[in-house]
Amino acid sequence: MIKTGAQHIASLNDGRSVYLNGEAITDATTDPAFRNMIATVGTLYDFQSAPQNIDLMTYEIPQEEGGSSGARANRIWQLPRSHAELVERRRALVCWTEIHAGFLGRAPDHVASCISGMYMGRDVFEADDPKRAAALADYYRFARDNELYLTYVIINPQADRSKAAHEQADEFLTAGVVDEDSEGLTIRGAKMLATGGIMANEVLVTCIQPLREGDEKYAVSFAVPMNARGLKILSRKSYEAEAANDFDNPLSNRYDENDAVLYFDDVKVPWERVFVNQSIEMCQKQFHATPAHVYQNYQAQIRLMVKMRFLAGIAKRIAETNGVIGFPQVRETLGQLAAETTMVDALVHSMEVKGRQAGPYFVPDRQTLYAAQVLTQQLYAKVITTLRDLAGGGMIMLPSSVADFANPELATLIDKTQQSPVASSRERVKFFKLAWDAVGSEFASRHTQYEMFYAGATFVTKGHCFRTADWDGCTDLVDRMLDSYSLDTELAGLQPAAE
């Protein structure tokens, strides 16, 4: 059975411990700080379960992957075995992403891609510890068959970044193993950054940052439900709670996926949920020696591809609304933005075309992915600045709220002052409210920060690009050119002719 929106929303009312503004939230599905976003996630599941979308959004699970006759799953869990299947999966992800215009960085397809990538490389886990590999394989099938929405926390609290995790003033500032017995691990401490955690069923907990000798207790990888006993979800400020309505805040009122710090107050993790146990080497291998890191970030670039199209649409509509679409300098700006949008699209397609076999699976090209990450980290803030330049004061000079239209006198003044050659005053205000929420609101500022750093600091992504570049192919071209001429030949040509 394919999960519906109502089923997912009901699954979140599970007694989880969520904290906001100094208080415990008893039911996030009905709380004004989270309910609209949760409803948005519900629309994703309603879309996939609609009869006309079943073939687009789901696939029949192969028997070799544990599927029974006719059993289907969302394509976020699909393990492509060919370029055609990878493209088929991408088309489903694009359709899902278009529902939220790319503003959900941790929609269900992201961490599902991570777990799927780990499963594709389960031989790496097998070589380290067969029991942990079996736990991973079982969990992949469990999450797939139960359509779990997963988030993850893979970053340690910043604290004193000059010191290793075990050197911090509090030994268990970072979540680590405080006890181990026949039943499993006991975890104490904090992890960041549970984006989408309020809307998720379970969380993958591990570390993608390099760990040092002595950090073994923090080198774990496991999954627990968001309502696990002792797990506390510490929410950041809710932008949704500050958004009065759809008209004034059309994005932050519906697409604030939230971020949270998770604190593990001696949370018990059974062995069947432990994938890496206190191994610094395996914490890195689970991402980079398997397709996981590539597969999850390929999904992120698909999402960004859709988001770039949305922002390009905002840019063109700004120019049309302000009547400047015919100005040569505006067309030049829009042409540059079109080129940048197409570049992201082309990089996604290139990852697929240049993909490779990883055992029986077909995975995107690693080098193209890392090139895309480096370029798009720099690109997003530039695009936001471009939209600001195009809009000028148009996004600021707006009525205070939708309530202004309810006042006949103010409504008359709005009709006079909010003019456009292509839209009514109300249409103009509606559009620029949307543009501001995408570009300049607190919600929008968070997205700029997110797009700049979700893949890691720029030196991290550039390091990935450096390590995976075909330097031999590049320097071989240089060597071939150097070998095509020589100093001796040139000197011989300078010798005086014999008498």
C-alpha positions as CSV (number, residue, x, y, z in Angstrom):
1,M,0.0,0.0,0.0
2,I,1.3,3.4,-1.0
3,K,1.3,5.9,1.9
4,T,-1.1,8.9,1.8
5,G,-0.8,12.3,3.3
6,A,-3.3,11.6,6.1
7,Q,-1.4,8.4,7.0
8,H,1.9,10.3,7.3
9,I,0.5,13.1,9.3
10,A,-1.2,10.6,11.7
11,S,2.2,8.9,12.1
12,L,3.8,12.0,13.5
13,N,1.4,12.2,16.5
14,D,3.6,9.7,18.3
15,G,4.5,11.4,21.6
16,R,7.9,12.8,20.4
17,S,9.5,15.4,22.6
18,V,9.6,18.8,20.7
19,Y,10.5,22.0,22.3
20,L,9.9,25.6,21.1
21,N,10.0,28.9,22.9
22,G,10.6,27.3,26.2
23,E,7.7,24.9,26.1
24,A,7.0,21.3,25.1
25,I,4.9,20.9,22.0
26,T,2.3,18.2,22.6
27,D,1.2,17.7,19.0
28,A,3.3,19.2,16.2
29,T,0.6,18.3,13.6
30,T,-1.8,20.8,15.0
31,D,0.6,23.4,16.4
32,P,0.7,26.8,14.6
33,A,4.5,26.6,14.4
34,F,4.5,23.4,12.3
35,R,1.1,22.3,11.1
36,N,1.2,24.0,7.6
37,M,4.6,22.5,6.8
38,I,3.4,19.1,7.9
39,A,0.3,19.5,5.7
40,T,2.7,20.4,2.8
41,V,4.5,17.1,3.4
42,G,1.1,15.4,3.3
43,T,0.6,16.8,-0.2
44,L,3.7,15.0,-1.3
45,Y,2.4,11.6,-0.2
46,D,-1.1,12.4,-1.7
47,F,0.6,13.2,-5.0
48,Q,2.5,9.9,-5.1
49,S,-0.6,7.9,-4.1
50,A,-2.9,9.4,-6.7
51,P,-3.8,6.7,-9.2
52,Q,-2.5,8.7,-12.2
53,N,0.9,9.1,-10.5
54,I,1.6,5.5,-9.3
55,D,3.7,4.6,-12.3
56,L,5.6,7.9,-12.2
57,M,6.3,7.9,-8.5
58,T,6.6,4.2,-7.6
59,Y,8.4,1.2,-8.9
60,E,7.9,-2.6,-8.5
61,I,10.5,-3.9,-6.0
62,P,12.7,-6.5,-7.7
63,Q,12.7,-9.9,-6.0
64,E,16.5,-9.8,-5.5
65,E,15.9,-6.7,-3.3
66,G,13.3,-8.4,-1.1
67,G,10.2,-7.5,-3.1
68,S,7.2,-9.7,-3.1
69,S,5.0,-10.2,-6.2
70,G,3.6,-6.8,-7.2
71,A,5.0,-4.9,-4.2
72,R,5.8,-1.3,-5.0
73,A,7.7,1.5,-3.3
74,N,8.4,5.2,-3.8
75,R,11.1,5.8,-6.3
76,I,13.2,7.6,-3.7
77,W,14.2,4.1,-2.6
78,Q,14.9,2.8,-6.2
79,L,18.4,1.3,-6.9
80,P,18.9,2.1,-10.6
81,R,20.7,-0.6,-12.6
82,S,21.0,1.4,-15.8
83,H,21.1,5.0,-17.1
84,A,17.5,4.7,-18.1
85,E,16.4,3.7,-14.6
86,L,18.4,6.6,-13.1
87,V,16.7,9.0,-15.4
88,E,13.3,7.5,-14.6
89,R,13.9,8.1,-10.9
90,R,15.1,11.6,-11.5
91,R,11.8,12.4,-13.4
92,A,9.9,11.3,-10.3
93,L,12.1,13.4,-8.0
94,V,11.6,16.5,-10.2
95,C,7.8,16.1,-10.1
96,W,7.9,15.9,-6.3
97,T,10.2,18.8,-6.0
98,E,8.1,21.0,-8.2
99,I,5.4,20.8,-5.5
100,H,7.6,22.9,-3.1
101,A,9.7,24.6,-5.8
102,G,12.9,23.2,-4.2
103,F,12.4,24.9,-0.9
104,L,12.4,21.6,1.1
105,G,16.1,20.7,1.4
106,R,15.3,17.7,3.5
107,A,12.2,16.3,1.8
108,P,11.8,12.6,2.1
109,D,13.9,11.9,-1.0
110,H,17.2,13.2,0.5
111,V,18.0,10.9,3.3
112,A,16.3,8.0,1.5
113,S,19.0,8.6,-1.2
114,C,21.7,8.4,1.4
115,I,20.5,5.1,2.9
116,S,20.0,3.7,-0.6
117,G,23.5,4.6,-1.5
118,M,24.8,2.9,1.6
119,Y,22.8,-0.2,0.7
120,M,24.3,-0.2,-2.8
121,G,27.7,-0.2,-1.2
122,R,26.9,-2.7,1.6
123,D,29.9,-4.8,0.6
124,V,32.0,-2.1,2.3
125,F,30.0,-2.7,5.5
126,E,30.3,-6.4,5.1
127,A,34.1,-6.2,4.9
128,D,34.1,-4.3,8.2
129,D,31.4,-6.1,10.2
130,P,28.9,-8.6,8.7
131,K,26.5,-8.0,11.5
132,R,26.4,-4.3,11.0
133,A,26.0,-4.8,7.2
134,A,23.0,-7.1,7.8
135,A,21.5,-4.4,10.1
136,L,21.9,-1.8,7.3
137,A,20.3,-4.1,4.7
138,D,17.4,-4.9,7.0
139,Y,16.9,-1.2,7.8
140,Y,16.9,-0.2,4.1
141,R,14.2,-2.7,3.4
142,F,12.2,-1.7,6.6
143,A,12.4,2.0,5.7
144,R,11.5,1.4,2.1
145,D,8.6,-1.0,2.8
146,N,7.1,1.3,5.5
147,E,7.7,4.5,3.5
148,L,9.6,6.2,6.3
149,Y,10.4,9.9,6.1
150,L,14.0,10.1,7.3
151,T,16.1,13.0,8.4
152,Y,19.7,12.9,9.5
153,V,22.1,14.6,11.9
154,I,25.7,14.2,10.7
155,I,27.4,17.3,12.2
156,N,28.7,17.8,15.7
157,P,27.9,21.0,17.8
158,Q,30.4,23.7,16.8
159,A,31.6,24.6,20.4
160,D,35.4,24.9,20.2
161,R,36.2,24.0,16.7
162,S,40.0,24.1,17.4
163,K,39.5,20.9,19.4
164,A,38.5,17.4,18.6
165,A,35.2,16.0,19.9
166,H,36.8,14.2,22.8
167,E,38.8,17.3,23.8
168,Q,35.7,19.5,24.4
169,A,35.0,20.6,28.0
170,D,32.0,18.3,28.1
171,E,32.9,14.7,27.1
172,F,29.3,14.2,25.8
173,L,28.7,17.5,24.2
174,T,28.8,15.5,21.0
175,A,26.5,12.4,20.9
176,G,28.6,9.4,21.7
177,V,28.5,5.9,23.2
178,V,28.2,6.0,27.0
179,D,27.5,2.3,27.4
180,E,27.4,-0.9,25.4
181,D,25.7,-4.2,26.3
182,S,24.1,-7.2,24.8
183,E,21.0,-5.2,23.8
184,G,22.8,-2.3,22.0
185,L,24.4,1.1,22.5
186,T,23.4,3.9,24.9
187,I,23.9,7.3,23.4
188,R,24.4,10.6,25.2
189,G,25.0,14.1,23.7
190,A,23.9,16.4,20.9
191,K,24.0,16.3,17.1
192,M,23.1,18.8,14.4
193,L,21.2,19.7,12.2
194,A,17.9,17.8,12.0
195,T,16.4,19.7,9.1
196,G,12.9,18.4,8.5
197,G,13.1,16.5,11.8
198,I,9.7,17.7,13.0
199,M,8.1,16.1,9.9
200,A,10.2,12.9,9.9
201,N,9.5,9.5,11.2
202,E,13.1,8.5,12.0
203,V,16.6,9.9,12.1
204,L,19.9,8.6,10.9
205,V,22.6,9.6,13.3
206,T,26.3,9.6,12.3
207,C,29.2,11.8,11.5
208,I,30.4,13.1,8.2
209,Q,33.1,15.3,9.6
210,P,36.7,14.0,10.0
211,L,37.2,12.5,13.4
212,R,40.6,12.2,15.2
213,E,42.2,9.5,17.2
214,G,40.4,9.5,20.6
215,D,37.0,10.2,19.0
216,E,36.0,6.6,18.6
217,K,33.0,6.8,20.9
218,Y,31.5,9.4,18.5
219,A,32.2,7.3,15.4
220,V,28.8,5.6,15.2
221,S,26.0,5.2,12.7
222,F,22.5,4.3,13.7
223,A,18.8,5.0,13.2
224,V,16.1,5.6,15.8
225,P,12.5,6.8,15.7
226,M,11.9,10.5,16.4
227,N,9.9,9.5,19.5
228,A,12.7,7.4,21.0
229,R,12.8,7.6,24.7
230,G,15.2,10.2,25.9
231,L,15.4,12.0,22.5
232,K,14.7,15.7,22.7
233,I,14.1,17.9,19.6
234,L,15.1,21.5,20.2
235,S,13.5,23.5,17.4
236,R,14.9,26.8,16.1
237,K,12.6,29.7,15.7
238,S,9.6,28.9,13.6
239,Y,9.2,31.1,10.6
240,E,5.8,29.6,10.0
241,A,4.6,30.8,13.4
242,E,5.6,34.3,12.4
243,A,3.9,34.1,9.0
244,A,0.3,35.5,9.3
245,N,-1.1,34.0,6.1
246,D,-0.4,32.7,2.6
247,F,-0.9,36.1,0.9
248,D,1.7,37.9,3.0
249,N,4.2,35.0,3.4
250,P,3.3,32.4,0.8
251,L,6.6,30.4,1.2
252,S,7.4,30.7,4.9
253,N,3.8,29.9,5.9
254,R,3.9,26.6,4.1
255,Y,7.5,25.5,3.4
256,D,9.4,26.2,6.7
257,E,10.9,22.7,7.0
258,N,12.5,23.7,10.3
259,D,15.9,22.8,11.7
260,A,16.6,21.4,15.2
261,V,19.3,20.3,17.5
262,L,18.8,16.7,18.8
263,Y,19.8,15.8,22.3
264,F,20.2,12.2,23.2
265,D,19.6,11.8,26.9
266,D,20.9,8.2,27.3
267,V,18.9,6.9,24.3
268,K,19.0,3.1,23.9
269,V,19.8,1.9,20.3
270,P,19.3,-1.8,19.7
271,W,21.9,-3.6,17.7
272,E,19.6,-4.2,14.7
273,R,19.7,-0.4,14.3
274,V,23.5,0.1,14.5
275,F,25.4,0.2,11.2
276,V,28.8,1.5,12.4
277,N,30.1,0.9,15.9
278,Q,32.9,3.2,17.1
279,S,35.0,3.0,13.9
280,I,36.4,6.3,12.7
281,E,37.5,4.7,9.4
282,M,34.0,3.3,8.7
283,C,32.3,6.6,9.5
284,Q,34.1,8.0,6.4
285,K,33.8,4.9,4.3
286,Q,30.0,4.7,4.7
287,F,29.8,7.9,2.7
288,H,32.8,8.0,0.4
289,A,33.6,4.3,-0.3
290,T,29.9,3.6,-1.1
291,P,27.6,5.6,-3.5
292,A,25.9,7.3,-0.5
293,H,27.6,10.7,-0.7
294,V,27.1,10.9,-4.5
295,Y,23.6,9.6,-4.5
296,Q,22.3,11.9,-1.8
297,N,23.9,15.0,-3.2
298,Y,22.8,14.2,-6.7
299,Q,19.3,14.4,-5.3
300,A,20.2,17.8,-3.8
301,Q,21.3,19.0,-7.2
302,I,18.0,17.8,-8.8
303,R,16.2,19.9,-6.1
304,L,18.4,22.9,-6.8
305,M,17.8,22.6,-10.5
306,V,14.0,23.0,-9.9
307,K,14.6,25.8,-7.5
308,M,16.8,27.7,-10.0
309,R,14.0,27.5,-12.5
310,F,11.6,28.9,-10.0
311,L,14.0,31.8,-9.2
312,A,14.5,32.5,-12.9
313,G,10.7,32.7,-13.2
314,I,10.6,35.2,-10.4
315,A,13.3,37.3,-12.2
316,K,11.4,37.4,-15.5
317,R,8.1,38.2,-13.8
318,I,9.8,41.1,-11.9
319,A,11.0,42.5,-15.2
320,E,7.5,42.1,-16.8
321,T,5.7,43.5,-13.8
322,N,7.9,46.6,-13.7
323,G,7.7,47.1,-17.5
324,V,11.4,46.8,-18.0
325,I,11.5,43.6,-19.9
326,G,12.5,45.4,-23.1
327,F,15.4,47.2,-21.6
328,P,18.7,45.9,-23.1
329,Q,20.5,45.8,-19.8
330,V,17.6,43.9,-18.2
331,R,17.6,41.3,-21.0
332,E,21.4,41.0,-20.5
333,T,20.8,40.2,-16.8
334,L,18.0,37.7,-17.6
335,G,20.2,36.1,-20.2
336,Q,23.0,35.6,-17.7
337,L,20.5,34.1,-15.2
338,A,19.1,31.8,-17.9
339,A,22.6,30.6,-18.6
340,E,23.2,29.9,-15.0
341,T,19.9,28.0,-14.6
342,T,20.8,26.0,-17.7
343,M,24.2,25.2,-16.3
344,V,22.7,23.5,-13.2
345,D,20.3,21.6,-15.4
346,A,23.2,20.5,-17.7
347,L,25.3,19.4,-14.8
348,V,22.5,17.2,-13.5
349,H,22.1,15.6,-16.9
350,S,25.9,15.2,-17.2
351,M,26.1,13.3,-13.9
352,E,23.7,10.8,-15.4
353,V,25.3,10.5,-18.9
354,K,28.7,10.1,-17.3
355,G,27.5,7.7,-14.7
356,R,29.1,4.4,-14.0
357,Q,28.4,0.9,-12.8
358,A,29.0,0.2,-9.1
359,G,28.5,-3.5,-9.0
360,P,24.9,-4.1,-10.4
361,Y,23.9,-0.5,-9.8
362,F,24.3,2.6,-12.0
363,V,25.3,5.7,-10.1
364,P,25.9,9.4,-11.1
365,D,29.3,10.7,-11.9
366,R,31.2,11.7,-8.8
367,Q,33.5,14.4,-10.4
368,T,30.6,16.2,-12.1
369,L,28.6,16.2,-8.9
370,Y,31.4,17.8,-6.9
371,A,32.0,20.4,-9.7
372,A,28.3,21.2,-9.4
373,Q,28.5,21.6,-5.6
374,V,31.5,24.0,-5.9
375,L,29.8,26.1,-8.5
376,T,26.3,26.2,-7.1
377,Q,27.5,27.1,-3.6
378,Q,28.9,30.3,-5.2
379,L,26.0,30.7,-7.5
380,Y,23.0,30.9,-5.1
381,A,23.9,34.1,-3.3
382,K,24.7,35.7,-6.7
383,V,21.3,34.8,-8.1
384,I,19.6,36.2,-5.0
385,T,21.5,39.5,-5.5
386,T,20.5,39.5,-9.2
387,L,16.8,39.3,-8.1
388,R,17.3,42.1,-5.6
389,D,18.9,44.3,-8.4
390,L,16.0,43.6,-10.7
391,A,13.3,44.4,-8.1
392,G,14.9,47.5,-6.6
393,G,12.5,48.9,-4.0
394,G,9.5,47.0,-5.4
395,M,9.8,44.2,-2.9
396,I,9.9,46.6,0.1
397,M,7.3,49.2,-1.0
398,L,4.3,46.9,-0.2
399,P,1.2,47.1,1.9
400,S,1.7,46.0,5.5
401,S,-0.6,43.0,5.3
402,V,-3.6,41.6,3.5
403,A,-5.7,43.5,6.1
404,D,-5.0,46.7,4.3
405,F,-7.2,45.6,1.4
406,A,-10.1,45.2,3.9
407,N,-10.0,49.0,4.5
408,P,-11.8,50.7,1.6
409,E,-9.8,53.9,1.9
410,L,-6.5,52.1,2.0
411,A,-7.5,49.7,-0.8
412,T,-8.2,52.8,-3.0
413,L,-4.7,54.2,-2.2
414,I,-3.1,50.8,-2.9
415,D,-4.8,50.7,-6.3
416,K,-3.2,54.0,-7.1
417,T,0.3,53.3,-5.8
418,Q,0.8,49.7,-6.8
419,Q,0.5,50.0,-10.5
420,S,1.9,47.8,-13.2
421,P,1.6,47.7,-17.0
422,V,0.7,44.0,-16.9
423,A,-1.0,43.3,-13.6
424,S,-3.7,44.8,-11.3
425,S,-2.6,46.3,-8.1
426,R,-3.6,43.2,-6.2
427,E,-1.8,40.9,-8.6
428,R,1.3,43.1,-8.3
429,V,1.2,43.1,-4.5
430,K,0.6,39.3,-4.4
431,F,3.6,38.7,-6.7
432,F,6.0,40.9,-4.9
433,K,5.0,39.4,-1.5
434,L,6.0,36.0,-3.0
435,A,9.3,37.5,-4.4
436,W,10.2,39.0,-1.1
437,D,9.6,35.7,0.7
438,A,11.9,34.0,-1.8
439,V,14.6,36.6,-1.7
440,G,14.6,38.8,1.4
441,S,12.5,37.5,4.3
442,E,14.0,35.7,7.3
443,F,12.8,32.5,5.6
444,A,14.7,33.5,2.4
445,S,17.8,34.4,4.3
446,R,17.9,31.0,6.0
447,H,17.7,29.4,2.5
448,T,20.7,31.5,1.2
449,Q,22.7,30.3,4.2
450,Y,21.5,26.7,3.7
451,E,22.4,26.6,0.0
452,M,25.8,28.0,0.7
453,F,26.7,25.4,3.4
454,Y,24.4,22.3,3.3
455,A,27.1,20.5,1.3
456,G,29.8,21.6,3.8
457,A,32.2,24.6,3.8
458,T,33.5,25.6,0.4
459,F,37.0,24.2,1.2
460,V,35.3,20.8,1.8
461,T,33.5,20.7,-1.6
462,K,36.5,22.1,-3.4
463,G,38.6,19.4,-1.7
464,H,36.2,16.7,-3.0
465,C,36.5,18.2,-6.5
466,F,40.3,18.3,-6.2
467,R,40.5,14.6,-5.1
468,T,38.2,13.3,-7.8
469,A,39.5,15.4,-10.8
470,D,41.2,13.6,-13.7
471,W,44.5,15.3,-13.1
472,D,46.4,12.6,-15.0
473,G,44.3,13.2,-18.1
474,C,45.0,17.0,-17.8
475,T,48.7,16.7,-17.2
476,D,49.0,14.1,-19.9
477,L,47.9,16.7,-22.4
478,V,50.6,19.0,-21.1
479,D,53.2,16.2,-21.4
480,R,52.2,15.4,-24.9
481,M,52.7,19.0,-25.9
482,L,56.1,19.2,-24.1
483,D,57.1,16.0,-25.9
484,S,56.3,17.5,-29.3
485,Y,59.4,19.7,-29.3
486,S,62.8,19.8,-27.6
487,L,65.6,22.1,-26.6
488,D,68.2,20.0,-28.4
489,T,66.3,20.3,-31.7
490,E,66.1,24.1,-31.3
491,L,69.8,24.4,-30.4
492,A,70.7,22.3,-33.4
493,G,68.9,24.7,-35.6
494,L,71.0,27.5,-34.3
495,Q,74.4,25.9,-35.1
496,P,76.3,27.7,-37.9
497,A,76.3,26.0,-41.2
498,A,79.4,23.8,-41.9
499,E,82.1,25.4,-44.2
